[in-house]
Amino acid sequence: MRAVVFERFGEWPEVREVADPRPAEDGVVVRVEATGLCRSDWHGWMGHDPDVALPHVPGHELAGVVEEVGALVTGWRAGDRVTVPFVCACGTCPSCAAGDQQVCERQTQPGFTHWGSFAQYVALERADINLVAVPDEMSFRTAASLGCRFATAFRAVVQQGRATAGEWVAVHGCGGVGLSAVMIAAASGARVVAVDVSPQALDLARKFGATECVDARHTEDTAAAVRALTGGGAHVSLDALGSPQTCAASVNGLRRRGRHIQVGLLPSPTGTTPVPMAPVIALELEIIGSHGMAAHTYPPLLDMVRSGALRPELLVTSAIPLDAAPEALAAMGKAPGRGVTVVEPWS
């Protein structure tokens, strides 16, 4: 099969022929019809993730068709249309037993712990626990966006953030995850403040339901701007980018007893990121992490897509062939993507 491979962190990947994967006894091989390009893929390429071993094939937001099934798999067969959360669970650890597969203690992640979906085929383990059926009416391009950014945003806004109708939700960083969060919060009846440095990203945020927008290029204190626009601060605020500046602004823009949700990765030379804890204490704020979404919790998300309340297909702004993926991956380091770029390995 053809795949995007890098031999060293930060060095240009190449598209080349590699061996086809084979399924584990409890796993499947999926023919990849579409896979999203995510900033997390860039972090892995740059060496920010300790799970990545070289040489490596990135890619974790995928949708496709089951090609081959392991002997122990009971719920899936060749020809099934599927997607998968980027966190693949073991199904047996205490976290999985509690229904929290997104923080599985023995999790695997395509594109990180093993070769991923910037390829024509990808192997996935523990298929009966991790695969999600793609509805016949949903395109593979749309389905590919669900496994990471859209499902991550759904859990962050709905399950972790507990955003409800009438509340203010601030979204700091309007890339793929941030724009998904804007759409999901607005569909939940919340009022949304979008914060970004890009006028184009803010235009998309308005299109997807943002009530107010803050242009961070021309706003010295974005947290103060959010507090002013929301009459005292957001009830829920997401750092969807992942930087010390956006993390602090998200916390500082909350009202009393507000909820900060950290979604964007925060790599740093020391491994730690300063968080303004004084307002956390004084205002009784909640600091909450959000890490993907378990496969068994997808039905409410899929129901909202079927009903038209959520339109993830509107976030897909471009589709590229596999040969264009290396350049697109490198570009993620210059600026987060606005909307979703999908790689189609067979085009």
Summary of the structure (lengths in Angstrom):
residues: 347
radius of gyration: 19.4
end to end distance: 13.4
largest distance: 59.2
contacts: 1284
relative contact order: 0.16
helix: 32%
strand: 25%
